[in-house]
Structures are given as structure tokens and as C-alpha cells.
Amino acid sequence: MRNVLPILTIVLAILAIWYASAIALNAPWAYDKAKRANIELSATDLVRDTWSQKKPKLPVPHQVASEIWDTTGAMVLSGRGFSKRSLIYHSWVTFSATILGFALGTVLGTLLAVGIVYNRTMDLSVMPWVITSQTVPIIAIAPMIIVVLNAVGISGLLPKAMISMYLSFFPVVVGMVKGLRSPDAMQLDQMRTWNASAAQTFWRLRLPSSMPYLFASLKVGIAASLVGAIVGELPTGAVAGLGARLLAGSYYGQTVQIWSALLTAAALAALMVGVIGLIQRVTLKRMGMA
Amino acid sequence: MGWLLGAVAAWLIGWQINSRLARRPLSRATAFAGPVIFGLTVILIWECLVRGLDISPVLLPPPSQIIQTFGASLPLLWRDFVQTVVKGALTGYVLGCSAAVLLAVAIDRFPFLKRGLLPVGSFMAALPIIGLAPILVMWFGFDWQSKAAVVVVMVFFPMLVNTVEGLSDTGAMQRDLMRTYAAGYWKTLFKLRLPAAMPFIFNGLKIATTLALIGAIVAEFFGSPTKGMGFRISISVGQLAMDLVWAEIVVAAIAGSAFYGAIALLEKTLTFWHPSQRGRM
């Protein structure tokens, strides 16, 4: 709680810089307009104009906020909450691809980690490639995955989810390998003195002690998953989803729309990481680990 | 049918060799050979499956064809590499990382700011920053400057958080010792705290290498001059020239691994004293 004041200060500073930069960046266009209309701009006029342009170089926070409200809350009130113009619809499209990819990535990552921990051959041959795969900017493949899967008749949610899966499985593998190996020799010996089978050792010792590692990786994984879903929406040509809103906004120079999609994506990321944090706290508490 | 049998045979042989290797005590040679054999096996299986199942090269070209295209279009690939990696990613990487380190050192003097900036910075590092790409392309134009700008923003926050954390990684005992030596703020910074922060800084630098390449490539999807890896990938996908796409991916893979490897090597030479580096081959 003692961090609230410093955080507020930083956030206020960011907002102040944002408003000031908006004046600086949008001023040329404001002067341009004034010159053509043959009027002299006073300082207050200038500020008012730069903070309310239709296609500003940098929209100010309240413009973005009102755009977000117009495309979410206001549309819900008028009963069109799920229409194609509403950000709720686009967020839902991105969110479902993110969650599907995240779930697939978590399952795949956990299975791979179990294989790596229990099989020396896999540890030797697969683990280095898992690590190398992340130094490769794999997002470059995204357009190709979309097009190829489209060509074999798979379209819609799954191709995007595949990209999310690829981005989110890595943190899970690395975290789970570490977690499944975290019980020390003493604990493993204890299991052996109880004559525990391999399966029992896994379910009662290794898996429970890997939970803190799992949740730490899940938080990284879901953020990466969202990035994957957004990038996956770019090559399909701006149909639906937050990535499509970004692309459409950049085609037509709708900066306010880009920023509102961006902030919505940020809120979505924060929300998902927050939910995982909550599940983590509850689970670890019930397991007696926190 | 022959090709399919070949795929199965390649899998069996590769797996056999590796399980033999795994049973031996771990040495430098086995740690190197294992992954290499695994990689070769995968490539062989890929080649055999594509030929055996008659998969159209539009969907998945065989590795042999990718290598051919790679060799045939070297000048093109080189031009794209210079545009995206050298001009876009590297410029942004250097600017972003140095800005983050400088800001971290500046903030470090004010505990109040540090307490506020650390949570905000970690929050920003988790956001889909890549979404800023269309905005920055609008501001800085289509050429590499906008790509460098995207990279700067992407690497900035992970780097900042890591450096701030690293700078506070000195014990009270160590700082007291510096005080008994009558070392001032700057002396303590350069002789104790920056060296102690090195492992954290390198952790940030390593994360940032991948982010830099991703940022530079994805930013090109939002508009670029007629060269660059991201541009070539999105254009070739549209023309269904998948072999060229794969060739670009090979370039991206080599560039990414080399970039990461170079930073890791630098880390090893600069932080040889750190426990995590000691005793490693």
C-alpha cells in the first residue's frame, strides 16, 4: 500500500507528458488550419484545438477515453453491445483466440516438461531447441501459418490460437522443468522410503511443488499469448479483433481508433494477468505454500 | 511409400543414437551432438514426409528446396537483412537499451520515484507494446527510422526494470565497505553497483535481443519501403512463394541466434566472476 503515492505520481507525470506532447505534435496542423482560415491563434485556442482534432498525430487521453466509451459502454446502453463496430466484440474475438492458444500452449508445455524431466534423451536433444526456438523471431512465421492453414481449410480461431500457443508454450516449458525438478534429494528419498511408485511421486510431490513456478510462467505466457493473437490478426486483412482494428486504423489514419484498440489490449492484458495472479494466490494459499 | 519408410527409419536411427548418447556421462561433446542430431533428424523426416505424402510446395516446401532458394536469392536476402536487422533492430536496440540504463541510474537516486516506476515499468513490460507499431510508423515514416522507434519502445521497459533491480542488488555490508574507503556516489556506482548489476543488465539485454527482432519485423507489416524481412515475408505469402518465406525465416533464425549468442558471449567475458558463470564450460 505504501507504493500507492509513488505510483500515482508516476502515472500523473505520464499523463502530463502525454497532454504536453499532444500540443507539440498537433500544433503544426492547428497553425496550418488557422493560416488558411486567416485567423490568429491565441495560446488557449491552440491548446483547445490540439486537444480536440479529428485525426490528431497524438490524441489526448480524454479523446481516447470517450472513443472507448462510445464503442463499449454507450453501445451496450443502446443495446448493440455485440455489434461489429463495438470494441467488446473485437476484444472478445482476440480474447477467445488468446485463451485457446494459451490453454493449448500450457498443456503442450507441461507435457513437454514432463517428458524432459523423465526422459534423458529428450532432455539432451529437445531442451536446447526449446531455448533456441525463442531466440528466433518466430512471429515472422505468423502470416505464413495463417495462409497455409487457410489453404487446407482451417480458418477463424485456430490459426491465431496456434501462434498464441507457440509464444506461450516456452515460458511454461522452462518454468515447469525447473518446478518439476525443484524437490530436493531429501524429499525424493522420503518418497522412496514410503515405497511410492513413479506415478505417486509425480502426483504427490513433483507436481505440487512445481505450482509456484507454473503460475510465474503462466503470467508471462498469457501476455505473450495476447501478443501472438494480435499479430495473428494482421495478415488476415483486418476482419475482426483488436489487431484488425489496429491495422484498419493505420490504413485510414484513424489515430483515435488505434489508440483505443491499443489501450483496450493493454487493459485486457492487465485483466488476464490479474486473474491469473488471483488464482495463484488462492491456490497457493489452499496448498499452504503462500 | 519409400519416402515414408525413410521418415520412419530416420526417426528410429536418430532416436537410437541420441538415447545411446544420453546414457553416457554428460560431456561437452554429447551436449553438442545431441541437439545437432535431433535437428538433422527432424529435417530428414520433414523432407521425407513432404515427398512421401506429396505435399504441395505451396503449403510446405521441402528443406532441399528452401536451401536452393536461399542460395539463389542471397543478394535479396542480404538487402533485407541490412534494412531490417542492421538499420532497424540494431539501431533501436542500442538506443533503447542505453536510454533505459541511463534512466535507471538517474531514477536510482530517488527512492520515491523508484518505488513508483518499478511497478509501472513491470506493468508496461507485460503490455502488448507491439501495438504501438502503426502509430510509430505514422510518426516516423515508412523507412527504418520507424522500425528503430518501435524497437526502442519494446526493449525499453524490460531493460529499465532489470537495471533498476540490478542496481539495488548490493548488500549493506558491501556499501559500508565502500563508505569506509571514502568512496563517493560515482565511485560506488562504477566500482561496486554497476558491476554488481551486470548479471541483471545482461538478462535484460538477452530478453531485448528477441524483442528487437520481433519489433523490427512486425513493424514492417504496417508499411515499409520495398525491402526488409517483414515486408518480404508478407509480400511472398501473398504470392504463395513459400520457399522465399522460409528462406527469410532461416535468415531471421540465424540473425536471432547470432545476436543472442553474441550477447551471451559478452556476458561470459564480462561477468566471469559471477557464481552463475563460474564452473561453466
HADDOCK unambig.tbl for C-alpha pairs under 7 A between the chains (distance, minus, plus):
assign (segid A and resid 3 and name CA) (segid B and resid 115 and name CA) 6.08 0.50 0.50
assign (segid A and resid 3 and name CA) (segid B and resid 116 and name CA) 6.31 0.50 0.50
assign (segid A and resid 6 and name CA) (segid B and resid 112 and name CA) 5.95 0.50 0.50
assign (segid A and resid 6 and name CA) (segid B and resid 113 and name CA) 6.11 0.50 0.50
assign (segid A and resid 6 and name CA) (segid B and resid 115 and name CA) 6.00 0.50 0.50
assign (segid A and resid 6 and name CA) (segid B and resid 116 and name CA) 4.13 0.50 0.50
assign (segid A and resid 7 and name CA) (segid B and resid 116 and name CA) 3.90 0.50 0.50
assign (segid A and resid 7 and name CA) (segid B and resid 117 and name CA) 6.60 0.50 0.50
assign (segid A and resid 7 and name CA) (segid B and resid 120 and name CA) 6.93 0.50 0.50
assign (segid A and resid 10 and name CA) (segid B and resid 116 and name CA) 6.01 0.50 0.50
assign (segid A and resid 10 and name CA) (segid B and resid 117 and name CA) 6.41 0.50 0.50
assign (segid A and resid 120 and name CA) (segid B and resid 22 and name CA) 5.83 0.50 0.50
assign (segid A and resid 121 and name CA) (segid B and resid 18 and name CA) 6.01 0.50 0.50
assign (segid A and resid 121 and name CA) (segid B and resid 19 and name CA) 5.04 0.50 0.50
assign (segid A and resid 121 and name CA) (segid B and resid 22 and name CA) 5.20 0.50 0.50
assign (segid A and resid 124 and name CA) (segid B and resid 22 and name CA) 6.45 0.50 0.50
assign (segid A and resid 124 and name CA) (segid B and resid 31 and name CA) 6.61 0.50 0.50
assign (segid A and resid 124 and name CA) (segid B and resid 34 and name CA) 5.78 0.50 0.50
assign (segid A and resid 124 and name CA) (segid B and resid 35 and name CA) 6.71 0.50 0.50
assign (segid A and resid 125 and name CA) (segid B and resid 34 and name CA) 4.89 0.50 0.50
assign (segid A and resid 125 and name CA) (segid B and resid 35 and name CA) 4.27 0.50 0.50
assign (segid A and resid 125 and name CA) (segid B and resid 38 and name CA) 5.68 0.50 0.50
assign (segid A and resid 126 and name CA) (segid B and resid 35 and name CA) 6.59 0.50 0.50
assign (segid A and resid 128 and name CA) (segid B and resid 35 and name CA) 6.40 0.50 0.50
assign (segid A and resid 129 and name CA) (segid B and resid 35 and name CA) 6.89 0.50 0.50
assign (segid A and resid 132 and name CA) (segid B and resid 257 and name CA) 6.92 0.50 0.50
assign (segid A and resid 135 and name CA) (segid B and resid 210 and name CA) 5.53 0.50 0.50
assign (segid A and resid 135 and name CA) (segid B and resid 256 and name CA) 5.24 0.50 0.50
assign (segid A and resid 135 and name CA) (segid B and resid 257 and name CA) 5.34 0.50 0.50
assign (segid A and resid 135 and name CA) (segid B and resid 260 and name CA) 6.49 0.50 0.50
assign (segid A and resid 136 and name CA) (segid B and resid 210 and name CA) 6.86 0.50 0.50
assign (segid A and resid 136 and name CA) (segid B and resid 252 and name CA) 6.44 0.50 0.50
assign (segid A and resid 136 and name CA) (segid B and resid 253 and name CA) 4.60 0.50 0.50
assign (segid A and resid 136 and name CA) (segid B and resid 256 and name CA) 5.01 0.50 0.50
assign (segid A and resid 136 and name CA) (segid B and resid 257 and name CA) 6.37 0.50 0.50
assign (segid A and resid 137 and name CA) (segid B and resid 210 and name CA) 6.08 0.50 0.50
assign (segid A and resid 137 and name CA) (segid B and resid 213 and name CA) 5.97 0.50 0.50
assign (segid A and resid 137 and name CA) (segid B and resid 214 and name CA) 5.19 0.50 0.50
assign (segid A and resid 137 and name CA) (segid B and resid 252 and name CA) 6.43 0.50 0.50
assign (segid A and resid 137 and name CA) (segid B and resid 253 and name CA) 6.78 0.50 0.50
assign (segid A and resid 137 and name CA) (segid B and resid 256 and name CA) 6.58 0.50 0.50
assign (segid A and resid 139 and name CA) (segid B and resid 214 and name CA) 6.51 0.50 0.50
assign (segid A and resid 140 and name CA) (segid B and resid 217 and name CA) 6.75 0.50 0.50
assign (segid A and resid 140 and name CA) (segid B and resid 230 and name CA) 6.89 0.50 0.50
assign (segid A and resid 140 and name CA) (segid B and resid 249 and name CA) 6.77 0.50 0.50
assign (segid A and resid 143 and name CA) (segid B and resid 234 and name CA) 6.54 0.50 0.50
assign (segid A and resid 143 and name CA) (segid B and resid 237 and name CA) 6.89 0.50 0.50
assign (segid A and resid 144 and name CA) (segid B and resid 237 and name CA) 6.04 0.50 0.50
assign (segid A and resid 148 and name CA) (segid B and resid 59 and name CA) 5.55 0.50 0.50
assign (segid A and resid 223 and name CA) (segid B and resid 126 and name CA) 5.91 0.50 0.50
assign (segid A and resid 223 and name CA) (segid B and resid 127 and name CA) 6.86 0.50 0.50
assign (segid A and resid 227 and name CA) (segid B and resid 128 and name CA) 5.44 0.50 0.50
assign (segid A and resid 246 and name CA) (segid B and resid 134 and name CA) 6.99 0.50 0.50
assign (segid A and resid 250 and name CA) (segid B and resid 134 and name CA) 5.62 0.50 0.50
assign (segid A and resid 262 and name CA) (segid B and resid 131 and name CA) 5.93 0.50 0.50
assign (segid A and resid 265 and name CA) (segid B and resid 128 and name CA) 6.94 0.50 0.50
assign (segid A and resid 266 and name CA) (segid B and resid 127 and name CA) 5.40 0.50 0.50
assign (segid A and resid 266 and name CA) (segid B and resid 128 and name CA) 6.42 0.50 0.50
assign (segid A and resid 269 and name CA) (segid B and resid 127 and name CA) 6.15 0.50 0.50
